[in-house]
Amino acid sequence: MFVQDKKKNPRNTTMFLDILHIVIGAVIVILAVISFLNPEDHMVMFPAIFLLGAVLNLTTGVCHIKGGGHDKRSRRGGYAQISVGMLLIIISIVSAVSIWG
């Protein structure tokens, strides 16, 4: 009987990414709606929105790089995702400093 190693099963990684995207995406949408309804009172949420977007991009990029194998296209996409994630972290830091500073 063939038993697959659960740690290297690509379906587990895909399901993890799907659940992560759904949960964090829903949180981002809820925070964005709340913060745009009354921006003066909820300015604190903007750095959190950018930070959650960075988490999504970074995890997706790492999964593309690790799971991409020898596919250069997937690895390039992973590096692009990580670049966007780093940009969002910088935007999150800048917005946090401008709000709290």
C-alpha positions as CSV (number, residue, x, y, z in Angstrom):
1,M,0.0,0.0,0.0
2,F,1.3,3.4,-1.0
3,V,1.4,6.0,1.8
4,Q,2.2,9.6,1.1
5,D,4.3,11.7,3.4
6,K,1.8,14.2,4.8
7,K,4.5,16.9,5.2
8,K,5.3,16.9,1.5
9,N,1.8,16.6,0.2
10,P,1.0,19.6,-2.1
11,R,-2.7,19.3,-1.3
12,N,-2.0,20.2,2.4
13,T,-0.1,23.3,1.3
14,T,-2.8,24.3,-1.1
15,M,-5.5,23.9,1.4
16,F,-3.5,25.8,4.0
17,L,-3.1,28.7,1.5
18,D,-6.8,28.6,0.6
19,I,-7.9,28.8,4.2
20,L,-5.4,31.5,5.0
21,H,-6.5,33.6,2.0
22,I,-10.2,33.2,2.9
23,V,-9.7,34.1,6.6
24,I,-7.2,37.0,6.2
25,G,-9.1,38.3,3.1
26,A,-12.3,38.4,5.1
27,V,-10.6,40.2,8.0
28,I,-9.1,42.7,5.5
29,V,-12.4,43.4,3.9
30,I,-14.1,43.9,7.3
31,L,-11.4,46.2,8.6
32,A,-11.4,48.2,5.3
33,V,-15.2,48.7,5.5
34,I,-15.1,49.8,9.1
35,S,-12.2,52.1,8.6
36,F,-13.7,53.8,5.5
37,L,-17.0,54.4,7.2
38,N,-15.4,56.6,9.7
39,P,-11.7,57.1,8.9
40,E,-10.9,59.7,11.7
41,D,-11.9,57.3,14.4
42,H,-10.4,54.1,12.8
43,M,-7.1,55.3,11.5
44,V,-5.4,52.7,13.5
45,M,-6.7,50.0,11.3
46,F,-4.8,51.1,8.2
47,P,-1.4,49.7,9.3
48,A,-3.2,46.5,10.3
49,I,-4.7,46.2,6.8
50,F,-1.4,46.7,5.1
51,L,0.3,44.3,7.5
52,L,-2.3,41.6,6.8
53,G,-1.8,42.1,3.1
54,A,1.9,41.7,3.5
55,V,1.4,38.4,5.4
56,L,-0.7,37.1,2.6
57,N,1.8,38.1,-0.1
58,L,4.8,36.8,1.9
59,T,3.3,33.4,2.7
60,T,2.1,32.9,-0.9
61,G,5.6,33.9,-2.2
62,V,7.3,31.5,0.1
63,C,5.0,28.7,-0.9
64,H,5.6,29.4,-4.6
65,I,9.4,29.4,-4.1
66,K,9.4,26.2,-2.0
67,G,6.8,24.3,-4.0
68,G,7.8,25.6,-7.4
69,G,10.5,23.0,-7.9
70,H,12.4,23.7,-11.1
71,D,9.6,25.9,-12.6
72,K,11.3,29.2,-13.1
73,R,8.0,30.9,-13.8
74,S,6.6,29.9,-10.4
75,R,9.8,31.0,-8.6
76,R,9.7,34.4,-10.3
77,G,6.1,34.8,-9.2
78,G,7.1,33.9,-5.7
79,Y,9.9,36.5,-5.7
80,A,7.5,39.1,-7.0
81,Q,5.0,38.2,-4.2
82,I,7.8,38.6,-1.6
83,S,8.7,41.9,-3.1
84,V,5.1,43.2,-2.9
85,G,4.9,41.8,0.7
86,M,8.0,43.7,1.7
87,L,6.6,46.9,0.1
88,L,3.4,46.5,2.1
89,I,5.4,46.0,5.3
90,I,7.2,49.3,4.5
91,I,3.9,51.0,3.9
92,S,2.5,49.6,7.1
93,I,5.5,50.9,9.1
94,V,5.2,54.3,7.4
95,S,1.5,54.6,8.1
96,A,1.9,53.4,11.7
97,V,4.6,56.0,12.3
98,S,2.6,58.8,10.7
99,I,-0.5,57.9,12.7
100,W,1.1,57.3,16.1
101,G,4.1,59.6,15.7
